[in-house]
């Protein structure tokens, strides 16, 4: 995983994409801290990822909208955190294992 770096918050004002598997769940990645969603800041970056996935057809991977604006992103990120996701890897490339990491806020008990 890359060193953490500042991510411009303006990316959340636009469509953020995810990859849905045939089973209906969003594609996830694992880092030392736990499981993360794989999210993409453009449709081009989603398809670059999908084109590099050898399991694309077998897993029925396809691009889906994760959020359309900052408010929806926050809601979806909170739900993902409640489901056990610790954050997201943004614009990962298939097989490379490096991507900027966005930690989701911890849920208050």
C-alpha positions as CSV (number, residue, x, y, z in Angstrom):
1,X,0.0,0.0,0.0
2,X,1.2,3.5,-0.8
3,X,2.1,6.0,1.9
4,X,-1.0,7.8,3.0
5,X,-1.5,11.1,1.2
6,X,-3.9,13.9,1.2
7,X,-6.9,13.2,-1.0
8,X,-8.8,16.3,-2.4
9,X,-12.3,16.3,-0.8
10,X,-13.7,17.6,-4.1
11,X,-13.6,14.0,-5.5
12,X,-16.6,13.3,-3.3
13,X,-18.6,16.0,-5.1
14,X,-18.6,13.9,-8.3
15,X,-19.6,10.3,-9.1
16,X,-17.5,7.7,-7.3
17,X,-17.6,4.2,-8.8
18,X,-17.4,0.7,-7.4
19,X,-17.1,-2.8,-8.8
20,X,-20.0,-5.1,-8.1
21,X,-19.5,-8.9,-8.1
22,X,-22.1,-11.4,-9.4
23,X,-23.1,-12.1,-5.8
24,X,-24.2,-8.5,-5.4
25,X,-21.4,-7.2,-3.0
26,X,-19.0,-4.5,-3.8
27,X,-15.5,-5.7,-4.6
28,X,-13.1,-5.5,-1.6
29,X,-9.5,-5.5,-1.0
30,X,-7.5,-6.5,2.1
31,X,-4.7,-4.5,3.8
32,X,-3.0,-5.1,7.1
33,X,-5.7,-3.0,9.0
34,X,-8.6,-4.9,7.5
35,X,-11.0,-5.0,4.5
36,X,-11.5,-2.0,2.3
37,X,-13.9,-1.2,-0.5
38,X,-12.3,-0.6,-4.0
39,X,-13.6,2.7,-5.2
40,X,-12.8,4.7,-8.4
41,X,-12.9,8.4,-9.2
42,X,-13.7,7.9,-12.9
43,X,-15.3,5.4,-15.2
44,X,-12.0,5.2,-17.1
45,X,-10.2,4.1,-13.9
46,X,-12.9,1.4,-13.2
47,X,-12.5,-0.1,-16.7
48,X,-8.7,0.0,-16.5
49,X,-9.1,-2.0,-13.3
50,X,-11.7,-4.4,-14.8
51,X,-9.6,-5.0,-17.9
52,X,-6.7,-6.1,-15.7
53,X,-8.8,-8.6,-13.6
54,X,-8.3,-12.2,-14.8
55,X,-11.5,-13.2,-12.9
56,X,-13.7,-10.5,-14.4
57,X,-15.9,-12.9,-16.3
58,X,-15.9,-15.7,-13.7
59,X,-16.8,-13.2,-10.9
60,X,-19.3,-11.3,-13.1
61,X,-17.5,-8.0,-12.2
62,X,-19.1,-4.8,-13.5
63,X,-18.9,-1.1,-12.7
64,X,-21.6,0.5,-10.5
65,X,-22.1,4.0,-9.1
66,X,-21.1,4.1,-5.4
67,X,-22.2,7.7,-4.8
68,X,-23.1,10.8,-6.8
69,X,-22.3,13.5,-4.3
70,X,-20.6,14.2,-0.9
71,X,-23.7,13.5,1.1
72,X,-24.4,10.2,-0.6
73,X,-20.7,9.2,-0.2
74,X,-20.9,9.9,3.5
75,X,-24.0,7.8,3.9
76,X,-22.6,4.9,1.9
77,X,-19.2,5.1,3.7
78,X,-21.0,5.0,7.1
79,X,-22.9,1.9,6.0
80,X,-19.8,0.3,4.8
81,X,-18.1,1.0,8.1
82,X,-21.0,-0.5,10.0
83,X,-20.6,-3.6,7.8
84,X,-17.0,-3.9,8.9
85,X,-15.1,-2.0,6.2
86,X,-12.3,0.1,7.6
87,X,-11.9,2.3,4.5
88,X,-11.5,2.4,0.8
89,X,-8.6,2.0,-1.7
90,X,-9.1,4.7,-4.4
91,X,-8.3,4.0,-8.0
92,X,-6.4,0.7,-7.4
93,X,-4.9,-1.1,-10.4
94,X,-5.5,-4.8,-10.8
95,X,-2.6,-6.8,-9.5
96,X,-0.5,-3.8,-8.3
97,X,-1.3,-3.8,-4.6
98,X,-0.9,-0.1,-4.2
99,X,-3.5,2.7,-4.0
100,X,-4.3,5.7,-1.9
101,X,-6.2,4.7,1.3
102,X,-9.1,6.6,2.7
103,X,-10.0,5.6,6.3
104,X,-13.7,5.6,7.2
105,X,-14.6,7.3,10.4
106,X,-15.2,4.9,13.3
107,X,-18.7,4.4,14.4
108,X,-19.6,5.6,17.9
109,X,-21.0,2.8,20.0
